[in-house]
């Protein structure tokens, strides 16, 4: 087995990729891809030493060791430049503010718990995607943690998109949905009412007749895509004329039915 094959196994075992590794050891991605592609017994020794140190193996592994890889946690990988900056800030806060240190610790614990839930749910969702029969049986019971943009996808007068507050919300799993957004206003009645939550798939282009989330002049709307602009389902609202300034955020997949 060549160096490239062994490096590929290390990347897979540590759930990372060539680009991330290149950033961590401060080399170009092309350097890593070149090692993988050649899959030879030769490579720059300095680069190999950095790679070995990052993954917690000896440099000799790349030349002699053919034993199975013992997976190394990604937590043991060298921190990226951004992670180094965060660590310095955390240390500074801890040294100068006990209250601040407690708050930082609380935020980290909460976000870590959310990340663990997302990882567990992602594994479950992947399992269901590979088994359509089970997925159909359990479609009403499987839930996922979604990014939640509050009551701002306006079916009325609009809302400044830059001010959108985000949170997380647990909702029934819907294939293709990337986030959930709240409806504000009555211009899409009776299809969507004020206070409804809808699933959204991130898309820059949707078909005529489909409902999407759009931005115009930094305002966010939920409307139907028409041939000449954006259409409200409530007839008391005039269509919004089409313009190049309208940006599509995503396609609305349907209403969230909370149990």
PyMOL commands that set and color helices and strands:
alter all, ss='L'
color gray80, all
select helices_A, chain A and resi 3-13+18-25+29-38+45-55+59-62+74-76+81-96+98-129+132-138+161-163
alter helices_A, ss='H'
color red, helices_A
select strands_A, chain A and resi 143-154+166-172+179-184+197-202+211-216+219-225+229-231+240-241+247-255
alter strands_A, ss='S'
color yellow, strands_A
deselect
rebuild
show_as cartoon
